[in-house]
Structure formats: C-alpha cells, structure tokens
Amino acid sequence: MPDIPSKLAEAIVRTIAWCDVLEISPTVTEVWCWLMQWQGKPPSLVEVATAIAQDPWLAERIERHGAYVTLKG
C-alpha cells in the first residue's frame, strides 16, 4: 500500500472527485480529457488508462463499473 501517490494518480482522483460532485460517472477517456490541475506535458491516454488499471494507490480509492470510473463508496 503506497502512502505517497504519483502526480498522475492525484490528478486522476481529483478529476473523478470533481465529476462525482457534478454527478457524472466519467469514462477513462473523459478522465484523461478533463484531467485536473496538470502542469507541463500532459500524460497520454495510455498512461492514464494504465494508472487506473494498475496503480495500487488508485485501486484503494477508485473502482471501475464497466466503462465508468468512480470513487469507492
């Protein structure tokens, strides 16, 4: 269980949390398009999709429902 998330993982959680406030369940592509508070060269869609699928820190905080990604709980 990693205690310190990557910059990308933090941005993904912030983006999904923002969508949750708006009652939107985003797809991985939408998370990538709407990535919150990213500075510098943006990550690729593959990088975002890989993080969502494989990052242990994210696995503790988000879940997949078919094509959609939401916060746990």
N, C-alpha and C positions, 0 to 999 in steps of 0.2 A: 504494500500500500504506500505509494509515494505521497509525501506530505507537501511537496512543492510542485505545483503544476507547471507545465510548459506555458510559454506565452500564448501559443496556439490553443491549448486546452482552456485557458482562462477566457480567451476571446470567444470560443465556442460556447462555453457555459453562459457568458454574458449575453450572447446573441439569443440563445434558447430561452433564457430568463426574460429577456425583452419580449420575445414572441409570446411567452406564457402570459405576461401582463396584458398583452393585446388579444389573448385567447386565440392564438394562431399556433398550430402544430406544424412546424416547418419540415420540409424535406432536407436531406443533406445538401442538395444543390442550393436551396434557399438559405440555409445556414452559411454556406460559402459566399453567396451573393451579398448577404446582409451582415457579414462579419463585423462585429462591434469593436471599436477602439483599436483598430490595427494601424500601425505606423510602419512605413517602409514598404518594401516589396511584398505584395500580398501573396499568401500561400496559394498553391494550385488546388483545384477541386480534388485531385487525388490525395493531396496532403491532408485536407480537411476530412475526406471520407476515411482515410486510413486512421487518423487520430480518433474519429468517432468509433470506428470498429475495434481499435486495438489499444488505446491509451487506458491504463489501469485507473488513473485518477478520474478520467471521464466516466469510466464504467461504474464508478461509485456514485455518480451524480446525474447521469442521463440514461435513458433507455430508448430502444427502438420499438416502434409499433408499425410493422410493415415498412412503408416508405417514409414514415414520420419519425422525428426525434423529439423527445420531451424530457423535462426534468423528472427525476424519480419522485414518486409520491404523489 
